Amino acid sequence: MESCRKDVEKLLACFQQAGSVRYQVFSAIWREMGFSDIFRGICGTGEMKRFCRVTLATAMKYFLPPYSYQIRVGGLYLMFGFYHTQLAMTPVKIRLALKDWDQVQTFVKDSVDAGHHDVVYIYKKLVATKAIHYTAMPHFLTFQKQRKPKREPLCAEFLMKSTAVQELISADLLEELTHIQRYYDQLKETTVEVSSQVNIVHRDFASRLKDCVSEFTAWQQKSLSLVSKDKTSGADEERPAEDESSSNRARLLSSIKHKSYSSFQDVPKSRRHRQAETVDFSGSEAEQVPPTVLQRRKHISLRARTWRSLGVVQERSRHQDWLLSTPDTEDKVPVKRTSHVVPYKL
């Protein structure tokens, strides 16, 4: 739920401003904001369980990367508080997916190495009470689920910043590099054989390196500030992208239909009653002519072929073929056959 996410981010922002990872500081903020009453006012059992799943999943989201170590500690404390203050008769467990197991173990190891014993204690307490449910997926697998799930925006203030460059290029290192550069210049001046124009290293190397580090830090802060804007507008940009792809597909289909229909020439009405003329094609040209142009041949009957071979000229009779007898004279009109039966007289 959006309201639950906003309240959680407000609590984590206060915890981040405190600049501590102690559970005592977090519990004071928890009590001050009254987070223990978040589950009150829900009457239905099913609704209560659904809301518990939402709160625990929200806390789990901030417990995993790419958020900073302090925000992840706050997410762990949130899971501990939500689990022990929920009002469901059967406590809803925290779902931990298999793909996130390595990240959790690395977090616990870093906490042990850093000496944050309260963080390790809270995690071990959740494991001992069997509050964590180890699953294959972070959410329930249901049918008719969206193909492209909705992505929740990331809070740019909670993201973990890369401090490897700042830790590598420290003030002591820059001071040491300055001393080495000065000593190198002194040795080059005392040596007569070496020309003063020869430079194995860059001049003012320490100051140039410091400028590069400051430039990288400014770029990092600017890029992190744009992450939240890109994530919030990502959902709105997906729909225009889909609309643009569908319009391109429709435009392509219309162009294909236009090309296919433009090659067909409609026959004018004045020529539709005429029969197609027979054309004699030979060679490769016959293969190129469609079969509709060629006129269908009329086969001669066996009777006509026999008469033609015997030399008999077939005369067309004026009488109809269905008459069983012909009249004696031409003046008489042929009798038509009736379908009714004549009664027999004795």
VOMI-938530 format. One record per residue (C-alpha): residue in three letters; chain; x, y, z. Coordinates in nm, 4 decimals. Example, Ala and Ser with C-alpha at 12.3 -4.5 7.8 and 13.67 -1.06 7.14 Angstrom:
REM residues 2
[site 'ALA'; 'A'; [1.2300; -0.4500; 0.7800]]
[site 'SER'; 'A'; [1.3670; -0.1060; 0.7140]]
//
This chain:
REM residues 346
[site 'MET'; 'A'; [0.0000; 0.0000; 0.0000]]
[site 'GLU'; 'A'; [0.1133; 0.3503; -0.0785]]
[site 'SER'; 'A'; [0.0332; 0.4914; 0.2662]]
[site 'CYS'; 'A'; [0.2291; 0.2147; 0.4403]]
[site 'ARG'; 'A'; [0.5296; 0.2751; 0.2158]]
[site 'LYS'; 'A'; [0.5264; 0.6485; 0.2877]]
[site 'ASP'; 'A'; [0.5143; 0.5905; 0.6640]]
[site 'VAL'; 'A'; [0.8009; 0.3424; 0.6444]]
[site 'GLU'; 'A'; [1.0128; 0.5832; 0.4400]]
[site 'LYS'; 'A'; [0.9430; 0.8600; 0.6919]]
[site 'LEU'; 'A'; [1.0616; 0.6389; 0.9781]]
[site 'LEU'; 'A'; [1.3737; 0.5322; 0.7883]]
[site 'ALA'; 'A'; [1.4515; 0.8950; 0.7018]]
[site 'CYS'; 'A'; [1.4432; 0.9860; 1.0722]]
[site 'PHE'; 'A'; [1.6631; 0.6848; 1.1494]]
[site 'GLN'; 'A'; [1.9082; 0.7918; 0.8784]]
[site 'GLN'; 'A'; [1.9283; 1.1450; 1.0169]]
[site 'ALA'; 'A'; [2.0158; 1.0018; 1.3588]]
[site 'GLY'; 'A'; [2.3391; 0.8652; 1.2068]]
[site 'SER'; 'A'; [2.3376; 0.5460; 1.4138]]
[site 'VAL'; 'A'; [2.2643; 0.1765; 1.3653]]
[site 'ARG'; 'A'; [2.1803; 0.1046; 1.7305]]
[site 'TYR'; 'A'; [1.8485; -0.0616; 1.8038]]
[site 'GLN'; 'A'; [1.7941; 0.1743; 2.0970]]
[site 'VAL'; 'A'; [1.7787; 0.4731; 1.8607]]
[site 'PHE'; 'A'; [1.5417; 0.2908; 1.6259]]
[site 'SER'; 'A'; [1.3066; 0.1814; 1.9036]]
[site 'ALA'; 'A'; [1.2813; 0.5408; 2.0284]]
[site 'ILE'; 'A'; [1.1748; 0.6590; 1.6810]]
[site 'TRP'; 'A'; [0.9343; 0.3612; 1.6563]]
[site 'ARG'; 'A'; [0.7601; 0.4558; 1.9821]]
[site 'GLU'; 'A'; [0.7549; 0.8247; 1.8966]]
[site 'MET'; 'A'; [0.5767; 0.7632; 1.5644]]
[site 'GLY'; 'A'; [0.3392; 0.5071; 1.7206]]
[site 'PHE'; 'A'; [0.4119; 0.2265; 1.4751]]
[site 'SER'; 'A'; [0.2777; -0.0330; 1.7199]]
[site 'ASP'; 'A'; [-0.0797; 0.0799; 1.6374]]
[site 'ILE'; 'A'; [-0.0452; 0.0211; 1.2643]]
[site 'PHE'; 'A'; [-0.2375; -0.3094; 1.2821]]
[site 'ARG'; 'A'; [-0.5304; -0.1757; 1.4861]]
[site 'GLY'; 'A'; [-0.8672; -0.1093; 1.3263]]
[site 'ILE'; 'A'; [-0.8686; -0.4185; 1.0982]]
[site 'CYS'; 'A'; [-1.1551; -0.6547; 1.1851]]
[site 'GLY'; 'A'; [-1.1453; -0.9274; 0.9212]]
[site 'THR'; 'A'; [-0.9000; -1.2150; 0.9604]]
[site 'GLY'; 'A'; [-0.8241; -1.2366; 0.5893]]
[site 'GLU'; 'A'; [-0.7729; -0.8632; 0.5590]]
[site 'MET'; 'A'; [-0.5446; -0.8695; 0.8628]]
[site 'LYS'; 'A'; [-0.3242; -1.1401; 0.7091]]
[site 'ARG'; 'A'; [-0.3030; -0.9563; 0.3774]]
[site 'PHE'; 'A'; [-0.1999; -0.6351; 0.5493]]
[site 'CYS'; 'A'; [0.0632; -0.8210; 0.7542]]
[site 'ARG'; 'A'; [0.2088; -0.9649; 0.4333]]
[site 'VAL'; 'A'; [0.2228; -0.6151; 0.2791]]
[site 'THR'; 'A'; [0.4029; -0.4631; 0.5785]]
[site 'LEU'; 'A'; [0.6566; -0.7458; 0.6049]]
[site 'ALA'; 'A'; [0.7230; -0.7363; 0.2290]]
[site 'THR'; 'A'; [0.7764; -0.3586; 0.2480]]
[site 'ALA'; 'A'; [1.0268; -0.3994; 0.5311]]
[site 'MET'; 'A'; [1.2030; -0.6800; 0.3408]]
[site 'LYS'; 'A'; [1.2404; -0.4506; 0.0381]]
[site 'TYR'; 'A'; [1.4462; -0.2028; 0.2415]]
[site 'PHE'; 'A'; [1.6457; -0.4852; 0.3990]]
[site 'LEU'; 'A'; [1.7908; -0.5873; 0.0612]]
[site 'PRO'; 'A'; [2.0258; -0.4023; -0.1800]]
[site 'PRO'; 'A'; [2.0690; -0.1516; -0.3433]]
[site 'TYR'; 'A'; [2.0075; 0.0477; -0.0255]]
[site 'SER'; 'A'; [2.2834; 0.1598; 0.2104]]
[site 'TYR'; 'A'; [2.3921; -0.0339; 0.5161]]
[site 'GLN'; 'A'; [2.2087; 0.1930; 0.7599]]
[site 'ILE'; 'A'; [1.8810; 0.1669; 0.5661]]
[site 'ARG'; 'A'; [1.9185; -0.2117; 0.5508]]
[site 'VAL'; 'A'; [1.9635; -0.2187; 0.9284]]
[site 'GLY'; 'A'; [1.6451; -0.0129; 0.9581]]
[site 'GLY'; 'A'; [1.4655; -0.2633; 0.7354]]
[site 'LEU'; 'A'; [1.5799; -0.5476; 0.9624]]
[site 'TYR'; 'A'; [1.4533; -0.3644; 1.2701]]
[site 'LEU'; 'A'; [1.1219; -0.2983; 1.0894]]
[site 'MET'; 'A'; [1.0749; -0.6690; 1.0190]]
[site 'PHE'; 'A'; [1.1429; -0.7463; 1.3839]]
[site 'GLY'; 'A'; [0.8915; -0.4843; 1.5003]]
[site 'PHE'; 'A'; [0.6189; -0.5787; 1.2493]]
[site 'TYR'; 'A'; [0.6479; -0.9491; 1.3263]]
[site 'HIS'; 'A'; [0.6115; -0.9083; 1.7037]]
[site 'THR'; 'A'; [0.3333; -0.6464; 1.6906]]
[site 'GLN'; 'A'; [0.1053; -0.8072; 1.4318]]
[site 'LEU'; 'A'; [-0.2426; -0.9067; 1.5515]]
[site 'ALA'; 'A'; [-0.2973; -1.2115; 1.3318]]
[site 'MET'; 'A'; [-0.3916; -1.5237; 1.5263]]
[site 'THR'; 'A'; [-0.1384; -1.7308; 1.3310]]
[site 'PRO'; 'A'; [0.1643; -1.5002; 1.2874]]
[site 'VAL'; 'A'; [0.2494; -1.4290; 0.9253]]
[site 'LYS'; 'A'; [0.6118; -1.5190; 0.8538]]
[site 'ILE'; 'A'; [0.8714; -1.3183; 0.6650]]
[site 'ARG'; 'A'; [0.9309; -1.4498; 0.3143]]
[site 'LEU'; 'A'; [1.3004; -1.4749; 0.2220]]
[site 'ALA'; 'A'; [1.3603; -1.5796; -0.1379]]
[site 'LEU'; 'A'; [1.6415; -1.8113; -0.2390]]
[site 'LYS'; 'A'; [1.7959; -1.5511; -0.4699]]
[site 'ASP'; 'A'; [1.8426; -1.3118; -0.1750]]
[site 'TRP'; 'A'; [2.0113; -1.5622; 0.0563]]
[site 'ASP'; 'A'; [2.3673; -1.4679; -0.0426]]
[site 'GLN'; 'A'; [2.2969; -1.0974; 0.0117]]
[site 'VAL'; 'A'; [2.1635; -1.1652; 0.3624]]
[site 'GLN'; 'A'; [2.4619; -1.3786; 0.4589]]
[site 'THR'; 'A'; [2.7015; -1.1100; 0.3342]]
[site 'PHE'; 'A'; [2.5133; -0.8502; 0.5390]]
[site 'VAL'; 'A'; [2.5384; -1.0614; 0.8551]]
[site 'LYS'; 'A'; [2.9091; -1.1221; 0.7972]]
[site 'ASP'; 'A'; [2.9773; -0.7489; 0.7504]]
[site 'SER'; 'A'; [2.7849; -0.6752; 1.0693]]
[site 'VAL'; 'A'; [2.9931; -0.9261; 1.2640]]
[site 'ASP'; 'A'; [3.3177; -0.7843; 1.1244]]
[site 'ALA'; 'A'; [3.2112; -0.4282; 1.2061]]
[site 'GLY'; 'A'; [3.1134; -0.5209; 1.5631]]
[site 'HIS'; 'A'; [2.7417; -0.4304; 1.5360]]
[site 'HIS'; 'A'; [2.6251; -0.6923; 1.7836]]
[site 'ASP'; 'A'; [2.2713; -0.5589; 1.8175]]
[site 'VAL'; 'A'; [2.2174; -0.6057; 1.4418]]
[site 'VAL'; 'A'; [2.3416; -0.9648; 1.4600]]
[site 'TYR'; 'A'; [2.1274; -1.0280; 1.7706]]
[site 'ILE'; 'A'; [1.8061; -0.9087; 1.6045]]
[site 'TYR'; 'A'; [1.8704; -1.1300; 1.3000]]
[site 'LYS'; 'A'; [1.9532; -1.4344; 1.5160]]
[site 'LYS'; 'A'; [1.6398; -1.3675; 1.7202]]
[site 'LEU'; 'A'; [1.4217; -1.3797; 1.4079]]
[site 'VAL'; 'A'; [1.5883; -1.7029; 1.2987]]
[site 'ALA'; 'A'; [1.5487; -1.8607; 1.6461]]
[site 'THR'; 'A'; [1.1762; -1.7801; 1.6631]]
[site 'LYS'; 'A'; [1.1291; -1.9267; 1.3111]]
[site 'ALA'; 'A'; [0.9921; -1.5973; 1.1864]]
[site 'ILE'; 'A'; [1.1634; -1.6344; 0.8479]]
[site 'HIS'; 'A'; [1.0019; -1.8521; 0.5835]]
[site 'TYR'; 'A'; [1.2568; -1.9614; 0.3246]]
[site 'THR'; 'A'; [1.0842; -1.9701; -0.0122]]
[site 'ALA'; 'A'; [1.1689; -1.9968; -0.3798]]
[site 'MET'; 'A'; [0.9994; -1.6679; -0.4728]]
[site 'PRO'; 'A'; [0.9519; -1.3438; -0.2765]]
[site 'HIS'; 'A'; [0.5752; -1.3421; -0.3486]]
[site 'PHE'; 'A'; [0.3027; -1.6004; -0.3874]]
[site 'LEU'; 'A'; [0.2742; -1.7584; -0.7312]]
[site 'THR'; 'A'; [-0.0785; -1.6892; -0.8567]]
[site 'PHE'; 'A'; [-0.2522; -1.7302; -1.1903]]
[site 'GLN'; 'A'; [-0.3578; -1.4365; -1.4080]]
[site 'LYS'; 'A'; [-0.0642; -1.2332; -1.2868]]
[site 'GLN'; 'A'; [0.0583; -0.9314; -1.4788]]
[site 'ARG'; 'A'; [0.3305; -1.0067; -1.7302]]
[site 'LYS'; 'A'; [0.5050; -0.6812; -1.6480]]
[site 'PRO'; 'A'; [0.4725; -0.6273; -1.2741]]
[site 'LYS'; 'A'; [0.4525; -0.2721; -1.1502]]
[site 'ARG'; 'A'; [0.7891; -0.1414; -1.0364]]
[site 'GLU'; 'A'; [0.7901; 0.0559; -0.7175]]
[site 'PRO'; 'A'; [1.0026; 0.3722; -0.7204]]
[site 'LEU'; 'A'; [1.3327; 0.3700; -0.5334]]
[site 'CYS'; 'A'; [1.4082; 0.6372; -0.2790]]
[site 'ALA'; 'A'; [1.7253; 0.8088; -0.3962]]
[site 'GLU'; 'A'; [1.8150; 0.9240; -0.0466]]
[site 'PHE'; 'A'; [1.8341; 0.5643; 0.0785]]
[site 'LEU'; 'A'; [2.0502; 0.4268; -0.2036]]
[site 'MET'; 'A'; [2.3962; 0.3012; -0.1229]]
[site 'LYS'; 'A'; [2.6717; 0.5310; -0.2493]]
[site 'SER'; 'A'; [2.9978; 0.3879; -0.3753]]
[site 'THR'; 'A'; [3.2749; 0.5147; -0.1459]]
[site 'ALA'; 'A'; [3.5562; 0.3022; -0.2864]]
[site 'VAL'; 'A'; [3.7144; 0.5960; -0.4709]]
[site 'GLN'; 'A'; [3.6982; 0.8259; -0.1698]]
[site 'GLU'; 'A'; [3.8460; 0.5573; 0.0561]]
[site 'LEU'; 'A'; [4.1252; 0.4821; -0.1906]]
[site 'ILE'; 'A'; [4.2232; 0.8454; -0.2499]]
[site 'SER'; 'A'; [4.2449; 0.9711; 0.1064]]
[site 'ALA'; 'A'; [4.4120; 1.2859; 0.2415]]
[site 'ASP'; 'A'; [4.7131; 1.0886; 0.3703]]
[site 'LEU'; 'A'; [4.7659; 0.9324; 0.0302]]
[site 'LEU'; 'A'; [4.7563; 1.2694; -0.1445]]
[site 'GLU'; 'A'; [5.0068; 1.4138; 0.1045]]
[site 'GLU'; 'A'; [5.2396; 1.1199; 0.0510]]
[site 'LEU'; 'A'; [5.2167; 1.1626; -0.3254]]
[site 'THR'; 'A'; [5.3056; 1.5308; -0.2891]]
[site 'HIS'; 'A'; [5.6196; 1.4451; -0.0899]]
[site 'ILE'; 'A'; [5.7248; 1.1868; -0.3487]]
[site 'GLN'; 'A'; [5.6726; 1.4381; -0.6295]]
[site 'ARG'; 'A'; [5.8853; 1.6997; -0.4498]]
[site 'TYR'; 'A'; [6.1627; 1.4484; -0.3775]]
[site 'TYR'; 'A'; [6.1616; 1.3414; -0.7437]]
[site 'ASP'; 'A'; [6.2038; 1.7017; -0.8594]]
[site 'GLN'; 'A'; [6.4959; 1.7526; -0.6198]]
[site 'LEU'; 'A'; [6.6769; 1.4408; -0.7457]]
[site 'LYS'; 'A'; [6.6289; 1.5494; -1.1051]]
[site 'GLU'; 'A'; [6.7815; 1.8922; -1.0357]]
[site 'THR'; 'A'; [7.0877; 1.7489; -0.8602]]
[site 'THR'; 'A'; [7.1543; 1.5057; -1.1442]]
[site 'VAL'; 'A'; [7.3437; 1.6854; -1.4195]]
[site 'GLU'; 'A'; [7.3157; 1.4092; -1.6789]]
[site 'VAL'; 'A'; [6.9369; 1.4077; -1.6701]]
[site 'SER'; 'A'; [6.7736; 1.6936; -1.8549]]
[site 'SER'; 'A'; [6.5263; 1.9064; -1.6661]]
[site 'GLN'; 'A'; [6.2716; 1.8626; -1.9444]]
[site 'VAL'; 'A'; [6.2446; 1.4854; -1.8872]]
[site 'ASN'; 'A'; [5.9278; 1.4005; -1.6852]]
[site 'ILE'; 'A'; [5.8478; 1.0415; -1.5978]]
[site 'VAL'; 'A'; [5.5342; 1.1442; -1.4116]]
[site 'HIS'; 'A'; [5.2880; 1.4275; -1.4675]]
[site 'ARG'; 'A'; [5.3451; 1.7587; -1.3029]]
[site 'ASP'; 'A'; [5.1163; 1.8405; -1.0074]]
[site 'PHE'; 'A'; [4.9989; 1.4816; -1.0056]]
[site 'ALA'; 'A'; [4.8495; 1.5019; -0.6541]]
[site 'SER'; 'A'; [4.6407; 1.8131; -0.7266]]
[site 'ARG'; 'A'; [4.5127; 1.6716; -1.0568]]
[site 'LEU'; 'A'; [4.4145; 1.3462; -0.8852]]
[site 'LYS'; 'A'; [4.2281; 1.5410; -0.6178]]
[site 'ASP'; 'A'; [4.0365; 1.7336; -0.8853]]
[site 'CYS'; 'A'; [3.9359; 1.4080; -1.0557]]
[site 'VAL'; 'A'; [3.8039; 1.2630; -0.7287]]
[site 'SER'; 'A'; [3.6000; 1.5752; -0.6537]]
[site 'GLU'; 'A'; [3.4594; 1.5711; -1.0068]]
[site 'PHE'; 'A'; [3.3592; 1.2057; -0.9700]]
[site 'THR'; 'A'; [3.1886; 1.2773; -0.6354]]
[site 'ALA'; 'A'; [2.9859; 1.5615; -0.7887]]
[site 'TRP'; 'A'; [2.8804; 1.3396; -1.0802]]
[site 'GLN'; 'A'; [2.7798; 1.0612; -0.8416]]
[site 'GLN'; 'A'; [2.5549; 1.2861; -0.6371]]
[site 'LYS'; 'A'; [2.3943; 1.4246; -0.9521]]
[site 'SER'; 'A'; [2.3291; 1.0774; -1.0969]]
[site 'LEU'; 'A'; [2.1764; 0.9490; -0.7726]]
[site 'SER'; 'A'; [1.9412; 1.2447; -0.7612]]
[site 'LEU'; 'A'; [1.8108; 1.1512; -1.1059]]
[site 'VAL'; 'A'; [1.7456; 0.7860; -1.0172]]
[site 'SER'; 'A'; [1.4232; 0.8538; -0.8331]]
[site 'LYS'; 'A'; [1.2899; 1.0686; -1.1181]]
[site 'ASP'; 'A'; [1.3645; 0.7990; -1.3736]]
[site 'LYS'; 'A'; [1.2023; 0.5286; -1.1621]]
[site 'THR'; 'A'; [0.8854; 0.7283; -1.1011]]
[site 'SER'; 'A'; [0.8484; 0.8095; -1.4696]]
[site 'GLY'; 'A'; [0.9369; 0.4545; -1.5763]]
[site 'ALA'; 'A'; [0.5808; 0.3282; -1.5342]]
[site 'ASP'; 'A'; [0.4463; 0.6156; -1.7452]]
[site 'GLU'; 'A'; [0.7077; 0.5640; -2.0144]]
[site 'GLU'; 'A'; [0.6314; 0.1940; -2.0582]]
[site 'ARG'; 'A'; [0.2797; 0.2619; -2.1788]]
[site 'PRO'; 'A'; [0.3794; 0.5179; -2.4473]]
[site 'ALA'; 'A'; [0.6477; 0.2757; -2.5635]]
[site 'GLU'; 'A'; [0.3863; 0.0023; -2.6020]]
[site 'ASP'; 'A'; [0.1509; 0.2391; -2.7847]]
[site 'GLU'; 'A'; [0.4310; 0.3449; -3.0186]]
[site 'SER'; 'A'; [0.5196; -0.0172; -3.0983]]
[site 'SER'; 'A'; [0.1546; -0.1030; -3.1704]]
[site 'SER'; 'A'; [0.1187; 0.2020; -3.3965]]
[site 'ASN'; 'A'; [0.4353; 0.1049; -3.5849]]
[site 'ARG'; 'A'; [0.2974; -0.2469; -3.6324]]
[site 'ALA'; 'A'; [-0.0342; -0.1144; -3.7631]]
[site 'ARG'; 'A'; [0.1460; 0.1242; -3.9962]]
[site 'LEU'; 'A'; [0.3558; -0.1624; -4.1344]]
[site 'LEU'; 'A'; [0.0494; -0.3796; -4.1983]]
[site 'SER'; 'A'; [-0.1311; -0.0965; -4.3757]]
[site 'SER'; 'A'; [0.1699; -0.0363; -4.6012]]
[site 'ILE'; 'A'; [0.1831; -0.4067; -4.6934]]
[site 'LYS'; 'A'; [-0.1884; -0.4081; -4.7783]]
[site 'HIS'; 'A'; [-0.1515; -0.0928; -4.9851]]
[site 'LYS'; 'A'; [0.1311; -0.2454; -5.1903]]
[site 'SER'; 'A'; [-0.0635; -0.5679; -5.2523]]
[site 'TYR'; 'A'; [-0.3862; -0.3923; -5.3523]]
[site 'SER'; 'A'; [-0.2170; -0.1303; -5.5684]]
[site 'SER'; 'A'; [-0.0853; -0.3990; -5.8069]]
[site 'PHE'; 'A'; [-0.4418; -0.5184; -5.8822]]
[site 'GLN'; 'A'; [-0.6152; -0.3359; -6.1697]]
[site 'ASP'; 'A'; [-0.9912; -0.3295; -6.1628]]
[site 'VAL'; 'A'; [-1.1674; -0.4205; -6.4922]]
[site 'PRO'; 'A'; [-1.3981; -0.1446; -6.6230]]
[site 'LYS'; 'A'; [-1.7705; -0.2167; -6.6376]]
[site 'SER'; 'A'; [-1.7757; -0.1897; -7.0187]]
[site 'ARG'; 'A'; [-1.5383; -0.4861; -7.0526]]
[site 'ARG'; 'A'; [-1.6684; -0.7179; -6.7819]]
[site 'HIS'; 'A'; [-1.9246; -0.8894; -7.0116]]
[site 'ARG'; 'A'; [-1.6569; -0.9827; -7.2678]]
[site 'GLN'; 'A'; [-1.4871; -1.3157; -7.2567]]
[site 'ALA'; 'A'; [-1.1137; -1.3429; -7.2190]]
[site 'GLU'; 'A'; [-0.9310; -1.3902; -7.5420]]
[site 'THR'; 'A'; [-0.7267; -1.7038; -7.5866]]
[site 'VAL'; 'A'; [-0.3596; -1.6375; -7.6235]]
[site 'ASP'; 'A'; [-0.1058; -1.8876; -7.7412]]
[site 'PHE'; 'A'; [0.2020; -1.8803; -7.5198]]
[site 'SER'; 'A'; [0.5118; -2.0863; -7.5723]]
[site 'GLY'; 'A'; [0.8337; -2.1334; -7.3878]]
[site 'SER'; 'A'; [0.9052; -1.9493; -7.0702]]
[site 'GLU'; 'A'; [0.6275; -1.6938; -7.1306]]
[site 'ALA'; 'A'; [0.3606; -1.9539; -7.0575]]
[site 'GLU'; 'A'; [0.4950; -2.0034; -6.7093]]
[site 'GLN'; 'A'; [0.4592; -1.6333; -6.6317]]
[site 'VAL'; 'A'; [0.0918; -1.6131; -6.7379]]
[site 'PRO'; 'A'; [-0.1555; -1.6814; -6.4589]]
[site 'PRO'; 'A'; [-0.3939; -1.9738; -6.5136]]
[site 'THR'; 'A'; [-0.7013; -1.7471; -6.5045]]
[site 'VAL'; 'A'; [-0.6086; -1.5852; -6.8383]]
[site 'LEU'; 'A'; [-0.6056; -1.9119; -7.0337]]
[site 'GLN'; 'A'; [-0.9503; -2.0206; -7.1548]]
[site 'ARG'; 'A'; [-1.0695; -2.3618; -7.0488]]
[site 'ARG'; 'A'; [-1.0899; -2.6082; -7.3415]]
[site 'LYS'; 'A'; [-1.4177; -2.7834; -7.4198]]
[site 'HIS'; 'A'; [-1.3768; -3.1595; -7.4598]]
[site 'ILE'; 'A'; [-1.5436; -3.3333; -7.7576]]
[site 'SER'; 'A'; [-1.7735; -3.6233; -7.6771]]
[site 'LEU'; 'A'; [-1.7046; -3.9805; -7.7874]]
[site 'ARG'; 'A'; [-2.0069; -3.9802; -8.0189]]
[site 'ALA'; 'A'; [-1.8844; -3.6702; -8.2062]]
[site 'ARG'; 'A'; [-1.5332; -3.8118; -8.2373]]
[site 'THR'; 'A'; [-1.6727; -4.1406; -8.3792]]
[site 'TRP'; 'A'; [-1.8861; -3.9673; -8.6376]]
[site 'ARG'; 'A'; [-1.5944; -3.7512; -8.7385]]
[site 'SER'; 'A'; [-1.3682; -4.0543; -8.7891]]
[site 'LEU'; 'A'; [-1.6363; -4.2307; -9.0016]]
[site 'GLY'; 'A'; [-1.6958; -3.9228; -9.2130]]
[site 'VAL'; 'A'; [-2.0596; -3.8894; -9.1151]]
[site 'VAL'; 'A'; [-2.1902; -3.5371; -9.1095]]
[site 'GLN'; 'A'; [-2.3993; -3.4738; -8.7994]]
[site 'GLU'; 'A'; [-2.7182; -3.2862; -8.8766]]
[site 'ARG'; 'A'; [-2.8838; -3.0868; -8.6099]]
[site 'SER'; 'A'; [-3.2432; -3.1944; -8.5573]]
[site 'ARG'; 'A'; [-3.5190; -2.9471; -8.4921]]
[site 'HIS'; 'A'; [-3.6961; -3.1919; -8.2722]]
[site 'GLN'; 'A'; [-3.6257; -3.2291; -7.9084]]
[site 'ASP'; 'A'; [-3.4254; -3.5276; -7.7935]]
[site 'TRP'; 'A'; [-3.6728; -3.6408; -7.5350]]
[site 'LEU'; 'A'; [-3.9404; -3.7317; -7.7952]]
[site 'LEU'; 'A'; [-3.9715; -4.1076; -7.8430]]
[site 'SER'; 'A'; [-4.1335; -4.0731; -8.1858]]
[site 'THR'; 'A'; [-4.1254; -3.8183; -8.4641]]
[site 'PRO'; 'A'; [-4.4260; -3.6996; -8.6686]]
[site 'ASP'; 'A'; [-4.4790; -3.8305; -9.0216]]
[site 'THR'; 'A'; [-4.5211; -3.4893; -9.1757]]
[site 'GLU'; 'A'; [-4.3667; -3.1635; -9.0999]]
[site 'ASP'; 'A'; [-4.7052; -2.9929; -9.0651]]
[site 'LYS'; 'A'; [-4.7959; -3.1846; -8.7587]]
[site 'VAL'; 'A'; [-4.6844; -3.0487; -8.4316]]
[site 'PRO'; 'A'; [-4.4917; -3.2944; -8.2149]]
[site 'VAL'; 'A'; [-4.6869; -3.4300; -7.9250]]
[site 'LYS'; 'A'; [-4.5549; -3.3433; -7.5892]]
[site 'ARG'; 'A'; [-4.5082; -3.6091; -7.3319]]
[site 'THR'; 'A'; [-4.7318; -3.5753; -7.0313]]
[site 'SER'; 'A'; [-4.6351; -3.6850; -6.6891]]
[site 'HIS'; 'A'; [-4.9774; -3.8231; -6.5920]]
[site 'VAL'; 'A'; [-5.0682; -4.1909; -6.6530]]
[site 'VAL'; 'A'; [-5.3507; -4.2717; -6.8975]]
[site 'PRO'; 'A'; [-5.6045; -4.5144; -6.7417]]
[site 'TYR'; 'A'; [-5.6213; -4.8541; -6.9007]]
[site 'LYS'; 'A'; [-5.9554; -4.9387; -7.0674]]
[site 'LEU'; 'A'; [-6.0816; -5.2919; -7.1109]]
//
